[in-house]
Amino acid sequence: SAKRAWRGYRGADLEPYHVALCGCASGGFAAAVTTPLDVVKTRLMLGADAKGLAYNGVADVFSRVVKEEGAAALLSGLSARVFWISLGGFLFFGAYDAATSQLKKRGV
């Protein structure tokens, strides 16, 4: 994991903000990689395209989006998705690590 690699590089435990940065980077990467799947899922949930033609499964959505709108359409919303998931990873992982660090210091 990124956290383990960074800890090994530093030779010491990570501070909560280090862990938050790991969560941010990991979340952003995962968001970027899975954006095409999210676009396909959203189109499936809508059930039909803008013309009212029903979708018939994942492969149909994927091929029609690429054919009718171009491959770039599979990356619709990429920047917003990466931003929000990165921010969430930063806050959640940072807060979790800060809380667990404090609990360990108090012997809980």
N, C-alpha and C positions, 0 to 999 in steps of 0.2 A: 504494500500500500504506500501511498505518497507520504503518509504520516510516519511510517516505519523507516522509509528511505531517508527522510529529512532528519529524523532522530539519529540515525546512524551517521549521517554526514556531520551533524552538529556534535555528536558524542555526548549529548545530554538530553534530558526530557524537553519536550516542547512547551512553550508558553501557550495559553489559550488563543492568542492571536495567530500563532503559527498554525494551530489546528484549524482555526477559522479560515485561514488562507488555503489550507488543503481542501476543506469542504467547498470553498468557493471555486477553486480550480477543477476539482472533481465534478462538482455539480454542473459547471459550465460546459465541460467537455461532454458529459453525458447528455445534457440538453441539446447540444449541437448535433451529436451523433443520432439522437432519436427523433429529431424534428421531422424528418420525412415520415416516420411511422405515426407521429402525432397528427400530421396533415391527413394521412390516409384514414386514420381512426376517426377524425372529425368529419371527413367526407362520408364515411360509412354511417356515422350517426345521423347525418343530415338525410341520408337515404337516396338522394337524387342530385344531379348536377343543376346548374343554373337554368338549363333548358327543361328541366323536369324529367329527364331520363334517369330511371332508377339504376343504382349501382348494383353489381352482381358479384360481391366479394372483394377481397383485398387485391387480388391480381388485376381485376377489372378497374378498380379505382386507380391503382398505380399506373397502369398502361394508359388509361384515358387522360389522366392528369398530364403525364409526360407528352402524349400525342397532341392534346388539345391546347395545353397551356405552356408546355416546355418543362424541362427538368427543373428549372429554377423555381417553379411553383411548389415543388416539394419542400423548399426551404422557406416557405411563407411564414412570417412571424419569428424567424430565427433570432434576430437581435433581441426582441422583447422576451422570448422564452429563455435565452441564455442569461439575460440580465436578471430576471426574476429568480430563476433557479440558482444562479450563482450567489445572489444576495441571500436567498434562503439558506443555502449551504453555509455561507459565512456566518450568519446569525445563529443557526441551529447548532452547528458543530462547535462554534466558539462558546456559546452559552452552555452547551452540554459539558464541554471540557472544563470550563471555569467552575461549574457546579460540582462536577466529580472531583476536581482538584481540591476544592474547599472541603468537601465531605471527607476526603482522605486525610487531609491535614487535621481534621477534628476527630479522626478515628471512627468515623461512621461507616 
